[in-house]
Amino acid sequence: MEGIEKYLFMRPLLGLLAQGRFFRRVVAMAIRAGAALVVLFSLTTFFQAGKLTFELPAQGIPGAVLFEVLFVLAVYAVVHVMLIRARDVDQLSVNDFYAIPLGAILVRMLGEIYAVFVGLVSIGAGLFVWFTNQGVGKVLNPLVRALFPSMRDNPSFMGGIEFMVSGMLAGLGVLIAAYVVSEILALLARLAAREAQPQRSAQSVEPIYKSRFGS
């Protein structure tokens, strides 16, 4: 069995994942790859809105243009946040407890990207409704629409206001919740490090004690 294991890769892989530095780099790379995927998937919505722009009457075109501008800003903000948090993960100090502080950064990042994306897109979608009197389903594909689960598709002036206000409130609520959870995880990481410190100190003192007294 030992001869077979040298041809298998799971044991070495698990050993690498147990190392904080390697695990940290893997997560940072995954975040950067996710940022690239966000840009890729956003092209569908961007081109869908662009195609619709040419089909709208003159009074509706500004709404579609404003939506596209705010959508591009939202995508940029999401990608920038992800790159910043990937750098934070890269610079995270490595100790015995690395998964908890890493989780704190990831929770904070998820709250931030949801808040900034939903907030900006909801404003753009509300302006689109105002100018075109059409539902937001015209410019939001099902993947993006899933981020607005409790918001109605009401193609009216009040519907646009409702969509904007609901989006900003949802983003703010998720952001606050994410920061609370992130701070709880950070506190747990500090407590775990504090509990482990006396044990490491005792382990470092014990060899000195033995060498001095010859035992």
WOUR-V997555 format. One record per residue. SS is DSSP state (h for helix, s for strand, l for the rest). Layout:
<<SS> <SS>>
//
This chain:
<<l> <h> <h> <h> <h> <l> <l> <l> <l> <h> <h> <h> <h> <h> <h> <h> <h> <l> <l> <h> <h> <h> <h> <h> <h> <h> <h> <h> <h> <h> <h> <h> <h> <h> <h> <h> <h> <h> <h> <h> <h> <h> <h> <h> <h> <h> <h> <h> <h> <h> <h> <h> <h> <l> <l> <l> <l> <h> <h> <h> <h> <h> <h> <h> <h> <h> <h> <h> <h> <h> <h> <h> <h> <h> <h> <h> <h> <h> <h> <h> <h> <h> <h> <h> <h> <h> <h> <h> <h> <h> <l> <l> <l> <l> <l> <l> <l> <l> <h> <h> <h> <h> <h> <h> <h> <h> <h> <h> <h> <h> <h> <h> <h> <h> <h> <h> <h> <h> <h> <h> <h> <h> <h> <h> <h> <h> <h> <h> <h> <h> <h> <h> <l> <l> <l> <h> <h> <h> <l> <l> <l> <h> <h> <h> <h> <l> <l> <l> <l> <l> <l> <l> <l> <l> <l> <l> <h> <h> <h> <h> <h> <h> <h> <h> <h> <h> <h> <h> <h> <h> <h> <h> <h> <h> <h> <h> <h> <h> <h> <h> <h> <h> <h> <h> <h> <h> <h> <h> <h> <h> <h> <h> <h> <h> <h> <h> <h> <h> <h> <h> <h> <h> <h> <h> <h> <h> <h> <h> <h> <h> <h> <h> <h> <l> <l>>
//
